[in-house]
Amino acid sequence: MDGKRAALWTKDFVLAMTANLFLFFSFQMLLPTLPAYVQDRGGNDFAAGMVIALLTVSAVLTRPFAGKGLDEVGRKPVLYAGLAIFTLSAVGYEWTASVWMILLLRFIHGIGWGMTTTSFGTIASDIIPAERRGEGMGYFGLSSTLAMALAPLFGIWLMNTKGFWVLFLGATAMGVLAFLLAVPVPETKARSGGEAGGPSRRGNSMFSGLIETKALFPSALVMLFAITYGGVVGFITLFGKSAGISNVGGFFLVNALMVMVVRPVAGVLFDRKGPAWVLIPGTLSSAVGLILLSYTHSAGMLYLSAFFYGIGFGSIQPSLQAWTIARAPASRRGAANGTFFSMFDVGIGLGSVLLGMVATWMGYALMYRFSVLFLVLFLALYAGDSLRGKGSVKQEQP
């Protein structure tokens, strides 16, 4: 890359990235603690599990409509509405009088989550220069990774030492900070080429234009990868017990650290060399991590598996998102991000269900080895796409 490169670390990019950090911090604080709150309110294990399932369902249902709104109405209105729903839901848990009210509020919380995450991803893709998109999305993703590493521990500490009310106040404060930091970021719809009169694919039906077809292939790939991640997050605690490892939390810490290290490097490599230089080694590293995990019987082996899987996660997810944005027209970035995030969520849900069935039949170790087949399919589909001449990055058209 010769000559002067377009600026990446602008004020708008830093504000959007920091706001996204606080959003994810609020979300991750409640992820391990809300099931305990459900049980504190008299719920059973099934109700506690529904806390995660309902948010995933509502987010998946919301994202396509959020993406369409981002393209047709604007980035900031959808973001503000999503942040309001998300933040009010966080504080509202304190006043839920029954388990069913908690679950209903969690569904509403998921609507805000789907709107805000799709909005921030789209705003970031508008701000980042096209020639540095892989690098920029890699850095932007560090905000969510940092929250993933720290916020669950902070949330559990607040719950155990201060109680649920302070926990919910803390999560609400994070949402308010995200809102305040997002206010100075200007509306980016016009600069993306999606202004009124642009090819935003408006339709007569509220369901028209919800899916961006040019985003489907990289979104399908991220779904296949997310299936393996669903198996990891859904069953690693149970696997740890069966393998004689009492504390598996170190897996997520090592995984998050590797994601943080790899994302920026993978982004630069994606921009300069193309998807193959990132996706193929990232997929192979993830497969090694899963195979090592299936043979794990010690904490050291667990951390080693997280090391390789984290390299894969840090390479694959931001690169596929950057590729998704590059394939879609600029006026359809909202729909493209909505499609991408929905498929990622669907993959996690499918992984928890499909691999759960495999675990029932074969056990957890064989389940993780079986999940490698989804990465094999990932590589086969990508190779086929590349042979047809489509596996390169082409910048979007306005």
Wavefront OBJ file of the C-alpha trace (Angstrom):
o trace
v 0.000 0.000 0.000
v 1.893 3.021 -1.303
v 1.213 6.654 -0.629
v -0.850 8.190 2.097
v -3.462 5.932 3.640
v -6.874 7.228 4.619
v -7.193 8.014 8.330
v -8.735 5.252 10.443
v -8.478 6.603 14.003
v -10.840 9.529 13.590
v -12.883 11.040 16.413
v -16.071 9.441 15.056
v -14.454 5.989 14.900
v -13.117 6.220 18.463
v -16.493 7.433 19.795
v -18.408 4.659 18.008
v -15.923 2.036 19.175
v -16.055 3.218 22.807
v -19.859 3.397 22.758
v -19.918 -0.168 21.427
v -17.609 -1.199 24.284
v -20.059 0.084 26.908
v -23.008 -1.508 25.101
v -21.330 -4.920 25.114
v -20.169 -4.418 28.700
v -23.786 -3.938 29.786
v -24.856 -7.017 27.838
v -22.029 -9.265 29.052
v -22.558 -8.231 32.713
v -26.036 -9.736 32.617
v -25.272 -12.815 30.529
v -24.006 -15.039 33.396
v -26.037 -13.348 36.160
v -29.621 -13.221 34.850
v -30.080 -17.016 35.048
v -29.211 -16.721 38.765
v -31.760 -13.902 39.098
v -34.436 -16.118 37.516
v -33.691 -18.847 40.047
v -33.699 -16.262 42.855
v -37.221 -15.347 41.740
v -38.304 -18.994 41.907
v -37.580 -20.149 38.365
v -36.281 -23.612 37.474
v -33.344 -24.597 35.247
v -35.512 -24.496 32.129
v -36.601 -20.929 32.850
v -32.986 -19.942 33.525
v -31.956 -21.371 30.150
v -34.766 -19.486 28.411
v -33.096 -16.208 29.449
v -30.479 -16.751 26.747
v -32.786 -18.423 24.207
v -35.433 -15.682 24.235
v -32.905 -12.893 23.727
v -31.365 -14.761 20.805
v -34.757 -15.333 19.180
v -35.878 -11.723 19.533
v -32.517 -10.399 18.271
v -32.635 -12.656 15.196
v -36.201 -11.558 14.438
v -35.296 -7.893 14.916
v -32.049 -7.579 12.956
v -33.483 -7.731 9.406
v -36.035 -5.008 10.221
v -33.314 -2.967 11.940
v -31.122 -3.296 8.855
v -33.920 -2.114 6.602
v -34.609 0.822 8.916
v -30.927 1.778 8.904
v -30.956 1.971 5.114
v -34.305 3.702 4.674
v -34.743 5.875 7.791
v -31.182 6.505 8.961
v -28.523 5.165 11.312
v -29.117 7.408 14.319
v -32.921 7.005 14.729
v -32.624 3.212 14.772
v -29.623 3.381 17.108
v -31.340 5.760 19.552
v -34.507 3.655 19.620
v -32.494 0.495 20.190
v -30.410 2.046 22.971
v -33.560 3.310 24.713
v -35.163 -0.151 24.628
v -31.924 -1.850 25.679
v -31.156 0.502 28.588
v -34.706 0.654 29.980
v -34.848 -3.140 29.888
v -31.634 -3.390 31.942
v -33.035 -1.281 34.774
v -36.486 -2.839 34.456
v -35.415 -6.258 35.725
v -35.471 -4.934 39.297
v -39.246 -4.417 39.071
v -40.145 -7.770 37.564
v -42.433 -9.510 40.028
v -42.434 -12.991 38.481
v -40.403 -15.294 36.265
v -42.667 -14.820 33.262
v -42.219 -11.043 33.527
v -38.428 -11.503 33.522
v -38.674 -13.641 30.390
v -40.983 -11.155 28.677
v -38.595 -8.304 29.480
v -35.675 -10.407 28.230
v -37.453 -10.773 24.873
v -37.868 -6.976 24.724
v -34.232 -6.581 25.787
v -33.269 -8.717 22.784
v -35.102 -6.336 20.447
v -32.944 -3.474 21.708
v -29.847 -5.658 21.457
v -30.584 -6.565 17.843
v -31.197 -2.922 16.888
v -28.113 -1.494 18.615
v -25.548 -4.071 17.526
v -26.707 -3.891 13.911
v -26.634 -0.077 14.088
v -23.138 0.187 15.553
v -21.758 -2.327 13.046
v -23.264 -0.351 10.176
v -22.073 3.019 11.479
v -18.550 1.642 11.879
v -18.585 0.301 8.316
v -19.630 3.763 7.085
v -16.840 5.519 8.994
v -13.979 3.125 8.165
v -12.189 3.862 4.846
v -12.944 1.160 2.281
v -9.265 0.303 1.736
v -8.811 -0.288 5.494
v -12.095 -2.059 6.172
v -10.630 -5.359 7.348
v -8.224 -3.588 9.686
v -10.903 -1.187 10.915
v -13.506 -3.867 11.606
v -10.822 -5.870 13.399
v -10.069 -2.959 15.734
v -13.762 -2.148 16.145
v -14.426 -5.734 17.179
v -11.864 -5.415 19.970
v -14.413 -3.395 21.926
v -16.818 -6.334 22.087
v -13.971 -8.771 22.782
v -12.681 -6.706 25.697
v -16.181 -6.612 27.161
v -16.496 -10.370 26.677
v -13.296 -10.901 28.684
v -13.998 -8.509 31.584
v -17.720 -7.805 31.936
v -18.904 -11.287 33.054
v -16.396 -11.239 35.918
v -17.478 -7.712 36.894
v -21.162 -8.658 36.733
v -20.676 -11.734 38.901
v -18.672 -9.661 41.415
v -21.441 -7.052 41.641
v -24.091 -9.749 42.062
v -22.193 -11.531 44.824
v -21.043 -8.451 46.753
v -23.683 -5.765 46.095
v -26.797 -7.644 45.006
v -29.001 -7.657 41.942
v -30.194 -4.040 42.257
v -26.652 -2.643 41.999
v -25.951 -5.103 39.166
v -28.896 -3.768 37.172
v -27.915 -0.180 37.950
v -24.413 -0.901 36.689
v -25.711 -2.437 33.460
v -28.037 0.547 33.007
v -25.185 3.010 33.557
v -23.198 1.287 30.814
v -26.137 1.673 28.439
v -26.451 5.366 29.283
v -22.726 5.865 28.615
v -23.110 4.147 25.243
v -25.958 6.548 24.413
v -24.003 9.658 25.469
v -20.935 8.640 23.453
v -23.052 7.906 20.380
v -24.698 11.345 20.350
v -21.675 13.260 18.917
v -21.237 10.716 16.102
v -22.895 12.264 13.017
v -25.474 10.534 10.860
v -23.466 8.389 8.440
v -26.225 7.312 6.064
v -25.497 10.082 3.548
v -21.758 9.373 3.375
v -22.468 5.690 2.730
v -24.439 6.439 -0.406
v -27.812 5.506 1.070
v -29.374 8.938 0.986
v -32.863 9.531 -0.253
v -33.144 8.728 -3.888
v -30.327 6.168 -3.690
v -30.828 2.491 -4.510
v -32.045 1.447 -1.089
v -34.469 -1.121 -2.576
v -37.574 0.199 -0.955
v -40.606 -1.956 -1.370
v -44.307 -1.751 -0.795
v -44.172 -4.426 1.902
v -42.553 -4.095 5.305
v -40.926 -7.458 4.559
v -39.311 -6.400 1.284
v -35.586 -5.806 1.310
v -34.997 -7.406 4.708
v -32.246 -9.692 3.425
v -29.283 -8.510 1.379
v -28.623 -11.308 -1.111
v -25.009 -10.263 -1.748
v -24.320 -10.773 1.945
v -25.675 -14.320 2.013
v -22.499 -16.228 1.144
v -20.147 -14.782 3.796
v -23.103 -14.839 6.214
v -23.586 -18.550 5.514
v -19.899 -19.112 6.232
v -20.102 -17.269 9.547
v -23.159 -19.376 10.438
v -21.112 -22.562 9.937
v -18.374 -21.205 12.181
v -20.923 -20.031 14.768
v -22.321 -23.570 14.983
v -18.983 -24.681 16.427
v -18.980 -21.705 18.799
v -22.469 -22.652 19.974
v -21.082 -26.055 20.930
v -18.232 -24.448 22.838
v -20.231 -21.921 24.886
v -23.170 -24.269 25.370
v -21.395 -27.340 26.686
v -17.865 -26.559 27.793
v -18.884 -26.335 31.464
v -20.505 -29.779 31.309
v -17.561 -31.109 29.313
v -15.190 -29.743 31.943
v -17.009 -31.638 34.679
v -16.878 -34.867 32.679
v -13.160 -34.313 31.991
v -12.377 -33.557 35.642
v -11.665 -29.831 35.138
v -13.414 -27.825 37.828
v -12.982 -24.334 36.378
v -13.287 -23.870 32.616
v -13.470 -20.070 32.798
v -9.843 -19.864 31.738
v -10.854 -21.078 28.279
v -12.871 -17.925 27.651
v -10.158 -15.666 29.024
v -7.428 -17.184 26.823
v -9.813 -17.242 23.856
v -10.656 -13.548 24.338
v -6.991 -12.587 24.714
v -6.069 -14.345 21.472
v -8.988 -12.721 19.657
v -7.745 -9.311 20.810
v -4.211 -10.046 19.609
v -5.204 -11.533 16.260
v -7.999 -9.190 15.093
v -5.829 -6.204 14.049
v -3.233 -8.419 12.330
v -5.906 -10.409 10.497
v -7.606 -7.188 9.407
v -4.452 -5.784 7.809
v -3.777 -9.137 6.122
v -7.350 -9.203 4.815
v -7.003 -5.716 3.306
v -3.646 -6.388 1.673
v -3.916 -10.030 0.600
v -7.626 -10.892 0.491
v -9.951 -13.323 2.317
v -8.056 -16.541 1.567
v -4.996 -15.426 3.552
v -7.141 -15.039 6.661
v -10.050 -17.462 6.341
v -8.106 -20.623 5.461
v -5.498 -20.460 8.269
v -8.162 -19.190 10.679
v -10.418 -22.154 9.931
v -7.544 -24.626 10.273
v -6.542 -23.084 13.600
v -10.139 -23.339 14.862
v -10.245 -27.014 13.846
v -7.009 -27.682 15.761
v -8.516 -25.950 18.797
v -11.647 -28.112 18.696
v -9.679 -31.335 18.286
v -7.400 -30.422 21.195
v -10.465 -29.546 23.259
v -11.965 -32.968 22.608
v -8.862 -34.631 24.089
v -8.555 -32.246 27.044
v -8.087 -33.647 30.544
v -6.096 -30.832 32.137
v -6.215 -27.063 32.495
v -3.064 -26.670 30.386
v -4.623 -28.593 27.500
v -7.781 -26.524 27.869
v -5.818 -23.282 27.558
v -3.914 -24.617 24.549
v -7.188 -25.428 22.776
v -8.461 -21.919 23.575
v -5.231 -20.490 22.130
v -5.846 -22.070 18.711
v -9.607 -21.529 18.718
v -9.118 -17.862 19.666
v -6.785 -17.374 16.701
v -9.494 -18.740 14.445
v -12.276 -16.662 15.989
v -10.196 -13.482 15.800
v -9.415 -14.141 12.136
v -12.733 -15.359 10.800
v -15.502 -13.227 12.313
v -14.219 -9.694 11.539
v -12.890 -10.722 8.119
v -16.216 -12.196 7.070
v -18.006 -9.069 8.285
v -15.635 -6.856 6.296
v -16.152 -9.084 3.255
v -19.923 -8.884 3.724
v -19.801 -5.090 3.709
v -17.510 -5.020 0.666
v -19.861 -7.249 -1.359
v -23.003 -5.247 -0.634
v -23.966 -1.908 -2.215
v -23.215 1.036 0.061
v -26.926 1.854 0.281
v -27.573 -1.653 1.642
v -25.006 -1.811 4.435
v -27.699 -1.872 7.094
v -29.428 -4.866 5.525
v -26.049 -6.551 4.941
v -25.074 -6.186 8.605
v -28.527 -7.353 9.694
v -28.177 -10.448 7.508
v -24.673 -11.157 8.826
v -25.478 -10.819 12.527
v -28.712 -12.805 12.166
v -26.877 -15.709 10.573
v -24.234 -15.595 13.317
v -26.944 -15.780 15.993
v -28.743 -18.566 14.114
v -25.484 -20.512 13.961
v -24.976 -20.296 17.723
v -28.555 -21.448 18.290
v -28.224 -24.311 15.812
v -24.937 -25.339 17.382
v -26.417 -25.560 20.857
v -29.289 -27.711 19.553
v -27.606 -29.921 16.924
v -24.400 -30.486 18.838
v -26.403 -31.047 22.008
v -28.113 -33.944 20.254
v -24.728 -35.283 19.141
v -23.431 -35.004 22.717
v -26.396 -37.018 23.954
v -25.562 -39.826 21.518
v -21.766 -39.728 21.503
v -20.556 -37.726 24.511
v -18.943 -34.298 24.653
v -15.490 -35.276 23.379
v -16.851 -36.829 20.187
v -19.234 -33.908 19.824
v -16.306 -31.480 19.516
v -14.622 -33.723 16.963
v -17.891 -33.942 15.049
v -18.190 -30.135 15.037
v -14.984 -29.967 12.977
v -17.082 -31.206 10.041
v -18.778 -27.813 9.905
v -15.366 -26.216 9.415
v -14.594 -28.725 6.664
v -17.844 -27.664 4.978
v -16.792 -24.030 5.512
v -13.531 -24.626 3.613
v -15.266 -26.611 0.869
v -17.805 -23.855 0.220
v -15.137 -21.162 0.254
v -12.921 -23.154 -2.127
v -15.842 -23.639 -4.496
v -16.625 -19.936 -4.415
v -12.974 -19.079 -5.080
v -12.771 -21.468 -8.032
v -15.769 -19.692 -9.550
v -13.812 -16.451 -9.247
v -15.959 -14.933 -6.501
v -13.625 -15.284 -3.551
v -12.079 -11.847 -3.869
v -12.936 -8.572 -2.240
v -14.796 -6.199 -4.521
v -15.666 -2.827 -3.129
v -19.334 -1.977 -2.925
v -21.160 0.088 -5.479
v -23.249 3.055 -4.353
l 1 2 3 4 5 6 7 8 9 10 11 12 13 14 15 16 17 18 19 20 21 22 23 24 25 26 27 28 29 30 31 32 33 34 35 36 37 38 39 40 41 42 43 44 45 46 47 48 49 50 51 52 53 54 55 56 57 58 59 60 61 62 63 64 65 66 67 68 69 70 71 72 73 74 75 76 77 78 79 80 81 82 83 84 85 86 87 88 89 90 91 92 93 94 95 96 97 98 99 100 101 102 103 104 105 106 107 108 109 110 111 112 113 114 115 116 117 118 119 120 121 122 123 124 125 126 127 128 129 130 131 132 133 134 135 136 137 138 139 140 141 142 143 144 145 146 147 148 149 150 151 152 153 154 155 156 157 158 159 160 161 162 163 164 165 166 167 168 169 170 171 172 173 174 175 176 177 178 179 180 181 182 183 184 185 186 187 188 189 190 191 192 193 194 195 196 197 198 199 200 201 202 203 204 205 206 207 208 209 210 211 212 213 214 215 216 217 218 219 220 221 222 223 224 225 226 227 228 229 230 231 232 233 234 235 236 237 238 239 240 241 242 243 244 245 246 247 248 249 250 251 252 253 254 255 256 257 258 259 260 261 262 263 264 265 266 267 268 269 270 271 272 273 274 275 276 277 278 279 280 281 282 283 284 285 286 287 288 289 290 291 292 293 294 295 296 297 298 299 300 301 302 303 304 305 306 307 308 309 310 311 312 313 314 315 316 317 318 319 320 321 322 323 324 325 326 327 328 329 330 331 332 333 334 335 336 337 338 339 340 341 342 343 344 345 346 347 348 349 350 351 352 353 354 355 356 357 358 359 360 361 362 363 364 365 366 367 368 369 370 371 372 373 374 375 376 377 378 379 380 381 382 383 384 385 386 387 388 389 390 391 392 393 394 395 396 397 398
